[in-house]
Amino acid sequence: MKEKSNILIIGAGLCGSLLALRMAQRGHEVTLVEKRPDLRKETQDAGRSINLALSDRGLKGLRLAGVEEAAKKLCIPMHGRMIHDRKGATFLSKYSGRTNEYINSISRPGLNMLLLDKAEKMPNVTLKFNHGCKTVDLENASATFKKYDTNEEVTLAGDIILGTDGAGSSVRKSMFNHKKFLFSFSQEWLTHGYKEISIPPAEDGGYRTYINALHIWPRGEDMLIALPNLDGSFTVTLFLPYSNSDYCFDTLTTREMVHEYFNKEFPDAVELMPHLAEEFFSNPTGPLGTIKCSPWSSYGKTLLLGDAAHAIVPFYGQGMNASFEDVVVFDEILEKFSSEGKESHWAEIFQTYEAARKKDTDAIADLAVDNFHEMKEHTASPLFQKKRKLETAFEAEFPEKYYSKYSLVTFNENITYSDALHRGRAQDKAILNLIDDGKLPDSFSLEEKLEKVKKETEEILHDDAVVRNLK
């Protein structure tokens, strides 16, 4: 009989809920603890991202736990980026030339509630809400919580603690403050913040603009995006510098300034947002940052997963997907150890997991920052559009021979993020150089262009490998 453990999971967001469900399916006794109230009973605060982009890596995690089909019922397919220029003209830039590749807009609270419902139905899962984690005893796998409804303190323990309590992780803070534990931590903020607004449903309950796309208003330094919701609305997010700009969060302090800015930069969007000023001032301004740390585990008793270990900016739509992939990788390692009769060798399991995973979470963090600049500065540029048009043609005509960087990251769950980063960056460099140098003339067939791009890509990858080996 396999040995099972008592697992204390701190943080019942998306990653923690999926992890709790999967650990329970493996037969472990799970206590899942969350500082917030049960979101199935209380509405979340306005201003927090309510919809996310779900793609193949995330779907693989949901499939592992048997909830993929239920989650798909909450999804709206988005086949590409709908780019809006200053004059209101639009064009659709598809994510892939393959018709079966698209991302999905999904409700964060809706998916979280689905996972909590599934976890709660497991006989070996206990849910506790309104429990704020104060300190963690890393060596003994116990944690002290404040019960917000009664103000009393309680201590909960397990054989191990899995910390999935997000970017502001209390578990990670306990590791950082532990004097006997050498812990490295970095936090890098963008100079931009974000604020959410909404496009309400049309009078007939339908959508005010095209539903099956992620809408982008790229403006160089600023950017507006919108994702569809099932109720006919869109969640709109403004990305704007905090300061040092004519229009920034420091200067948009009056209704008049807000309307002046939006009418200048996003006139077609203004028509869709009747509550623009009210929502701008009532919703909070959120920061955007990247968190990296190591090690992720301590004393073979505590492990960080999801945003607690590797928070990233949202511009590749991979934050949730990366966290769900954490669960997949962790489960694969557990399965390997279980087959060897070592299911409770947690110290070795944790070290193996981090060794397998950290390079990939570092890679997607870097890719997300890259995509921030690409989305706000380059998506509407002629050179970038030539590149995307060519890549889409490659994928449509030669679906097994070419995958863009975006496709490698988003639609190829069996390729690691780090491999996608190296190959994707090389491909981007190759295509842009060849187009700019006039080395892909119209006289070339599409197949000849592909061979030219592939050859140039391999040369860049070879040069990059040489440089990495010399370091």
C-alpha positions as CSV (number, residue, x, y, z in Angstrom):
1,M,0.0,0.0,0.0
2,K,1.4,3.4,-0.9
3,E,2.2,5.7,1.9
4,K,0.1,8.9,2.0
5,S,0.7,12.2,3.6
6,N,-1.1,15.0,5.4
7,I,-0.6,18.0,3.1
8,L,-1.3,21.6,4.2
9,I,-1.8,23.9,1.2
10,I,-1.7,27.6,1.9
11,G,-3.6,29.7,-0.7
12,A,-6.8,28.6,-2.4
13,G,-6.5,30.6,-5.6
14,L,-6.3,28.9,-9.0
15,C,-3.0,27.1,-8.5
16,G,-3.8,26.0,-4.9
17,S,-7.3,24.8,-5.8
18,L,-6.0,22.7,-8.7
19,L,-3.1,21.4,-6.6
20,A,-5.4,20.4,-3.7
21,L,-7.7,18.6,-6.1
22,R,-4.9,16.7,-7.7
23,M,-3.2,15.8,-4.4
24,A,-6.5,14.5,-3.1
25,Q,-6.9,12.4,-6.2
26,R,-3.5,10.9,-5.4
27,G,-4.9,9.8,-2.1
28,H,-3.3,12.4,0.3
29,E,-5.2,14.1,3.1
30,V,-5.4,17.8,2.1
31,T,-6.2,20.9,4.1
32,L,-6.6,23.9,1.9
33,V,-6.4,27.3,3.6
34,E,-7.3,30.7,2.2
35,K,-7.1,34.2,3.8
36,R,-10.0,35.6,1.8
37,P,-13.7,34.7,2.3
38,D,-15.1,31.9,0.2
39,L,-15.6,33.6,-3.2
40,R,-18.5,31.3,-3.9
41,K,-20.4,33.2,-1.2
42,E,-18.9,36.7,-1.4
43,T,-18.2,38.9,-4.5
44,Q,-14.6,39.7,-5.2
45,D,-13.4,43.3,-5.0
46,A,-13.6,45.4,-8.2
47,G,-10.4,46.1,-10.0
48,R,-8.9,42.6,-9.7
49,S,-8.4,40.8,-13.1
50,I,-11.7,38.9,-13.6
51,N,-10.8,37.2,-16.8
52,L,-7.6,35.5,-18.0
53,A,-6.2,33.8,-21.1
54,L,-6.4,30.0,-20.8
55,S,-4.3,28.1,-23.4
56,D,-2.8,24.6,-23.9
57,R,-0.5,24.4,-20.9
58,G,-3.3,25.4,-18.6
59,L,-5.7,23.0,-20.3
60,K,-3.2,20.2,-19.8
61,G,-3.3,20.8,-16.0
62,L,-7.1,20.9,-15.9
63,R,-7.2,17.7,-18.0
64,L,-4.9,16.0,-15.5
65,A,-7.5,16.7,-12.8
66,G,-10.4,15.7,-14.9
67,V,-12.0,19.2,-15.1
68,E,-11.0,20.3,-18.6
69,E,-14.4,19.9,-20.2
70,A,-16.2,21.6,-17.4
71,A,-13.7,24.5,-17.6
72,K,-14.2,24.8,-21.4
73,K,-17.9,25.7,-20.8
74,L,-16.6,28.9,-19.2
75,C,-14.4,29.8,-22.2
76,I,-14.7,32.2,-25.1
77,P,-12.3,31.4,-27.9
78,M,-10.0,34.3,-29.1
79,H,-8.4,33.6,-32.5
80,G,-6.1,36.5,-32.6
81,R,-5.3,40.1,-31.7
82,M,-7.8,42.7,-33.0
83,I,-5.5,45.8,-33.4
84,H,-7.2,49.2,-33.1
85,D,-5.4,52.3,-34.5
86,R,-6.0,55.9,-33.5
87,K,-8.5,56.5,-36.2
88,G,-10.6,53.5,-35.2
89,A,-9.6,51.2,-38.0
90,T,-9.1,47.6,-37.0
91,F,-7.4,44.4,-38.3
92,L,-7.2,40.9,-36.9
93,S,-3.7,39.5,-36.5
94,K,-4.2,35.7,-35.9
95,Y,-2.3,33.9,-33.2
96,S,-1.6,31.0,-35.6
97,G,-2.0,29.9,-39.1
98,R,-3.4,26.6,-37.8
99,T,-7.1,26.8,-37.4
100,N,-7.2,24.7,-34.2
101,E,-4.9,27.0,-32.2
102,Y,-6.5,29.8,-30.2
103,I,-6.5,31.0,-26.6
104,N,-9.6,31.3,-24.4
105,S,-10.9,34.1,-22.3
106,I,-12.1,32.6,-19.0
107,S,-13.5,34.0,-15.8
108,R,-11.0,33.9,-13.0
109,P,-13.6,33.6,-10.2
110,G,-15.7,31.2,-12.3
111,L,-12.7,28.9,-12.8
112,N,-11.7,29.2,-9.2
113,M,-15.2,28.3,-8.0
114,L,-15.2,25.3,-10.3
115,L,-12.0,24.0,-8.9
116,L,-13.1,24.7,-5.3
117,D,-16.3,22.8,-5.9
118,K,-14.5,19.8,-7.3
119,A,-12.0,19.8,-4.4
120,E,-14.7,20.2,-1.8
121,K,-16.4,17.1,-3.1
122,M,-13.3,15.0,-2.3
123,P,-13.7,13.2,1.0
124,N,-10.0,13.8,1.9
125,V,-10.1,17.6,1.4
126,T,-10.8,20.2,4.1
127,L,-11.4,23.8,3.1
128,K,-10.7,26.7,5.5
129,F,-11.5,30.3,4.6
130,N,-10.8,33.7,6.4
131,H,-7.5,32.2,7.7
132,G,-4.6,34.7,7.2
133,C,-1.2,33.1,7.4
134,K,1.0,34.9,9.9
135,T,4.1,32.7,10.2
136,V,5.3,29.4,9.0
137,D,7.5,27.0,11.0
138,L,9.5,25.7,8.0
139,E,11.3,23.0,9.9
140,N,8.2,21.5,11.4
141,A,5.6,22.1,8.6
142,S,3.2,24.1,10.7
143,A,1.8,27.5,10.3
144,T,0.0,30.1,12.5
145,F,-3.1,31.7,11.1
146,K,-5.4,34.5,12.2
147,K,-9.1,33.7,11.8
148,Y,-10.5,37.0,10.5
149,D,-14.1,36.2,11.6
150,T,-13.2,35.6,15.2
151,N,-9.7,37.3,15.6
152,E,-8.3,34.1,17.2
153,E,-5.0,32.5,16.3
154,V,-4.8,28.8,15.3
155,T,-1.9,26.6,14.3
156,L,-2.3,24.0,11.6
157,A,0.3,21.4,10.7
158,G,0.9,18.7,8.1
159,D,3.7,16.4,6.9
160,I,4.5,19.1,4.4
161,I,3.3,22.6,3.4
162,L,2.8,23.6,-0.2
163,G,2.7,27.4,-0.5
164,T,0.5,28.6,-3.3
165,D,-0.5,32.0,-1.8
166,G,0.4,34.2,-4.7
167,A,2.8,37.0,-5.4
168,G,2.5,38.4,-1.9
169,S,3.2,35.0,-0.4
170,S,3.3,34.7,3.4
171,V,5.0,31.3,3.0
172,R,7.8,32.9,0.9
173,K,8.1,35.8,3.4
174,S,8.7,33.2,6.2
175,M,11.5,31.7,4.1
176,F,13.0,35.1,3.4
177,N,13.0,36.0,7.1
178,H,14.3,32.6,8.3
179,K,17.8,33.3,9.7
180,K,19.2,29.8,9.2
181,F,18.0,29.6,5.7
182,L,19.9,31.1,2.7
183,F,17.1,32.5,0.5
184,S,17.6,34.6,-2.6
185,F,14.8,36.9,-3.7
186,S,14.3,39.5,-6.5
187,Q,11.4,41.7,-7.3
188,E,11.4,43.9,-10.4
189,W,8.6,46.4,-11.1
190,L,7.7,47.8,-14.5
191,T,7.3,51.6,-14.6
192,H,3.7,50.9,-15.7
193,G,0.7,50.1,-13.6
194,Y,-2.7,48.9,-14.7
195,K,-6.3,49.8,-14.1
196,E,-9.5,48.0,-15.1
197,I,-12.6,49.4,-16.8
198,S,-15.4,47.6,-18.5
199,I,-17.4,47.5,-21.7
200,P,-20.9,46.6,-20.7
201,P,-23.2,44.3,-22.8
202,A,-25.2,45.9,-25.6
203,E,-28.8,46.8,-25.0
204,D,-29.9,43.5,-26.5
205,G,-27.5,41.6,-24.2
206,G,-25.0,41.0,-27.0
207,Y,-21.4,42.2,-27.5
208,R,-20.6,45.8,-28.5
209,T,-17.5,44.7,-30.5
210,Y,-16.1,41.5,-32.1
211,I,-16.2,38.7,-29.5
212,N,-13.6,36.2,-30.6
213,A,-10.4,38.3,-30.2
214,L,-8.2,39.9,-27.7
215,H,-8.6,43.6,-28.5
216,I,-5.4,45.8,-28.3
217,W,-5.1,49.5,-28.7
218,P,-1.2,49.8,-28.9
219,R,0.1,53.3,-28.5
220,G,3.9,53.0,-28.0
221,E,4.2,53.8,-24.3
222,D,0.6,53.1,-23.4
223,M,-1.8,50.2,-24.2
224,L,-5.4,49.3,-23.8
225,I,-6.6,45.6,-24.0
226,A,-10.0,44.0,-23.8
227,L,-11.1,40.4,-23.2
228,P,-14.7,39.1,-23.6
229,N,-16.9,37.7,-20.8
230,L,-19.8,35.3,-21.1
231,D,-22.3,37.9,-20.0
232,G,-21.7,40.1,-23.1
233,S,-19.3,42.4,-21.4
234,F,-15.5,43.0,-21.9
235,T,-13.0,43.5,-19.2
236,V,-10.8,46.4,-20.4
237,T,-7.3,47.0,-18.9
238,L,-5.3,50.2,-19.3
239,F,-1.5,49.9,-19.0
240,L,0.0,53.3,-18.4
241,P,3.2,54.8,-16.8
242,Y,2.9,55.9,-13.2
243,S,4.8,59.1,-13.9
244,N,7.1,61.1,-16.3
245,S,4.6,61.3,-19.1
246,D,2.1,63.9,-20.3
247,Y,-0.6,61.3,-19.7
248,C,0.2,59.0,-16.7
249,F,-1.5,57.9,-13.5
250,D,0.1,60.9,-11.7
251,T,-1.5,63.3,-14.1
252,L,-4.9,61.7,-14.8
253,T,-6.5,63.2,-11.7
254,T,-9.7,64.7,-13.0
255,R,-12.7,63.4,-15.1
256,E,-11.8,66.0,-17.7
257,M,-8.2,64.7,-18.0
258,V,-9.3,61.1,-18.2
259,H,-11.8,61.9,-21.0
260,E,-9.2,64.1,-22.8
261,Y,-6.7,61.3,-22.8
262,F,-9.0,58.5,-23.9
263,N,-10.6,60.6,-26.6
264,K,-7.2,61.4,-28.0
265,E,-5.7,57.9,-27.8
266,F,-8.7,55.5,-27.9
267,P,-11.7,57.3,-29.4
268,D,-13.4,54.1,-30.7
269,A,-13.1,52.5,-27.2
270,V,-14.6,55.6,-25.5
271,E,-17.9,55.0,-27.3
272,L,-18.0,51.5,-25.8
273,M,-17.4,52.5,-22.1
274,P,-20.3,54.6,-20.7
275,H,-18.9,54.4,-17.2
276,L,-15.3,55.3,-18.0
277,A,-14.6,58.0,-15.5
278,E,-16.5,56.5,-12.7
279,E,-14.7,53.2,-13.0
280,F,-11.3,54.9,-13.6
281,F,-11.5,56.5,-10.2
282,S,-13.3,53.8,-8.3
283,N,-11.1,50.9,-9.4
284,P,-7.5,50.6,-7.9
285,T,-4.3,51.0,-9.8
286,G,-2.3,47.8,-9.7
287,P,1.4,47.3,-10.0
288,L,3.1,45.0,-12.5
289,G,6.2,43.1,-11.5
290,T,8.3,40.0,-11.8
291,I,9.3,37.9,-8.8
292,K,12.1,35.3,-8.8
293,C,13.4,33.4,-5.8
294,S,15.4,30.3,-4.8
295,P,15.4,27.8,-3.4
296,W,11.7,27.0,-3.6
297,S,11.9,24.4,-0.8
298,S,13.2,24.3,2.7
299,Y,14.1,21.4,5.1
300,G,12.2,19.0,2.9
301,K,9.0,20.3,4.6
302,T,7.9,23.3,2.6
303,L,7.6,24.1,-1.2
304,L,6.5,27.1,-3.1
305,L,4.5,26.8,-6.4
306,G,2.7,29.1,-8.7
307,D,3.0,32.9,-8.3
308,A,4.5,32.4,-4.8
309,A,7.6,31.0,-6.5
310,H,7.6,32.9,-9.8
311,A,5.1,35.8,-10.3
312,I,5.2,37.3,-13.8
313,V,3.7,40.2,-15.7
314,P,0.6,39.3,-17.7
315,F,1.6,40.0,-21.2
316,Y,2.0,36.5,-22.5
317,G,-1.2,35.4,-20.9
318,Q,0.8,32.6,-19.2
319,G,0.6,33.4,-15.5
320,M,-2.2,31.0,-14.8
321,N,-1.0,28.6,-17.4
322,A,2.5,28.4,-15.9
323,S,1.0,27.8,-12.5
324,F,-1.2,25.0,-13.8
325,E,1.8,23.5,-15.6
326,D,3.6,23.6,-12.2
327,V,1.0,21.1,-11.0
328,V,1.6,18.9,-14.0
329,V,5.3,18.8,-13.6
330,F,5.0,18.3,-9.8
331,D,2.6,15.4,-10.5
332,E,4.9,13.8,-13.0
333,I,7.7,13.8,-10.5
334,L,5.4,12.4,-7.8
335,E,4.4,9.6,-10.2
336,K,8.0,8.8,-10.9
337,F,8.9,8.7,-7.2
338,S,5.7,6.7,-6.4
339,S,6.7,4.1,-9.0
340,E,10.0,3.7,-7.2
341,G,8.3,3.3,-3.8
342,K,9.5,6.8,-2.6
343,E,6.3,8.8,-2.6
344,S,7.0,10.3,0.8
345,H,10.6,11.3,0.1
346,W,9.6,14.9,0.0
347,A,13.0,16.6,0.3
348,E,14.3,14.7,-2.8
349,I,10.9,15.3,-4.6
350,F,11.1,19.1,-3.9
351,Q,14.7,19.3,-5.1
352,T,13.9,17.3,-8.3
353,Y,10.9,19.5,-9.0
354,E,12.8,22.8,-8.7
355,A,15.7,21.5,-10.8
356,A,13.2,20.5,-13.5
357,R,11.1,23.6,-13.4
358,K,13.0,26.8,-12.4
359,K,14.7,27.4,-15.8
360,D,11.3,27.4,-17.4
361,T,9.6,29.8,-15.1
362,D,12.6,32.1,-15.4
363,A,12.2,31.9,-19.2
364,I,8.4,32.7,-19.2
365,A,9.1,35.6,-16.9
366,D,11.6,37.1,-19.4
367,L,9.2,36.3,-22.4
368,A,6.4,38.1,-20.6
369,V,8.4,41.3,-20.3
370,D,9.5,41.0,-24.0
371,N,5.8,40.7,-25.0
372,F,4.9,43.8,-23.0
373,H,7.1,45.9,-25.3
374,E,6.0,44.0,-28.4
375,M,2.3,44.5,-27.7
376,K,2.4,48.2,-26.9
377,E,5.1,49.3,-29.4
378,H,5.3,46.8,-32.3
379,T,2.0,45.1,-33.0
380,A,0.9,47.8,-35.3
381,S,4.2,48.4,-37.1
382,P,4.6,47.5,-40.8
383,L,7.7,45.4,-40.2
384,F,6.1,43.4,-37.4
385,Q,2.9,42.9,-39.4
386,K,5.0,41.6,-42.3
387,K,6.7,39.1,-39.9
388,R,3.3,38.0,-38.5
389,K,1.8,37.6,-42.0
390,L,4.7,35.5,-43.1
391,E,4.6,33.3,-40.0
392,T,0.9,32.8,-40.3
393,A,1.4,31.7,-43.9
394,F,4.1,29.3,-42.8
395,E,1.9,27.7,-40.2
396,A,-1.1,27.4,-42.5
397,E,0.9,25.9,-45.4
398,F,3.5,23.9,-43.4
399,P,1.7,23.2,-40.1
400,E,4.3,20.5,-39.0
401,K,7.4,22.4,-40.1
402,Y,7.0,25.9,-38.5
403,Y,5.8,27.3,-35.2
404,S,6.2,31.0,-34.3
405,K,7.6,32.0,-30.9
406,Y,4.0,32.7,-29.8
407,S,2.9,29.2,-30.9
408,L,5.8,27.5,-29.3
409,V,5.0,29.2,-26.0
410,T,1.2,29.1,-26.1
411,F,0.2,26.0,-28.1
412,N,3.0,23.5,-27.6
413,E,2.6,22.2,-24.0
414,N,5.2,19.5,-24.6
415,I,8.0,22.1,-25.4
416,T,9.5,23.7,-22.3
417,Y,9.3,27.5,-21.9
418,S,13.1,27.7,-22.0
419,D,13.3,25.8,-25.3
420,A,10.5,28.0,-26.7
421,L,12.4,31.1,-25.6
422,H,15.7,30.2,-27.3
423,R,14.1,29.0,-30.6
424,G,11.5,31.7,-30.7
425,R,13.9,34.5,-30.2
426,A,16.2,33.1,-32.8
427,Q,13.3,32.8,-35.3
428,D,12.1,36.4,-34.6
429,K,15.6,37.7,-35.2
430,A,16.1,35.6,-38.4
431,I,12.8,36.7,-40.0
432,L,13.1,40.4,-39.0
433,N,16.7,40.5,-40.3
434,L,15.8,38.8,-43.6
435,I,12.8,41.0,-44.2
436,D,14.7,44.2,-43.4
437,D,17.6,43.2,-45.6
438,G,15.3,42.4,-48.5
439,K,16.4,38.7,-48.5
440,L,12.9,37.3,-48.8
441,P,11.8,38.8,-52.1
442,D,8.3,38.2,-53.6
443,S,10.0,36.1,-56.3
444,F,10.7,33.4,-53.7
445,S,8.1,30.7,-53.1
446,L,6.7,30.3,-49.6
447,E,8.7,27.1,-49.3
448,E,11.9,28.9,-50.3
449,K,11.2,31.6,-47.8
450,L,10.7,29.0,-45.1
451,E,14.0,27.2,-45.9
452,K,15.8,30.6,-45.8
453,V,14.3,31.4,-42.4
454,K,15.1,27.9,-41.0
455,K,18.7,28.1,-42.1
456,E,19.2,31.6,-40.6
457,T,17.5,30.5,-37.4
458,E,19.8,27.5,-37.0
459,E,22.9,29.7,-37.6
460,I,21.6,32.1,-34.8
461,L,20.9,29.2,-32.5
462,H,24.4,27.9,-33.1
463,D,26.0,31.3,-32.4
464,D,23.9,31.7,-29.2
465,A,24.9,28.3,-28.0
466,V,28.6,29.1,-28.5
467,V,28.2,32.3,-26.5
468,R,26.4,30.5,-23.7
469,N,29.1,27.9,-23.5
470,L,31.8,30.6,-23.3
471,K,30.1,32.3,-20.3
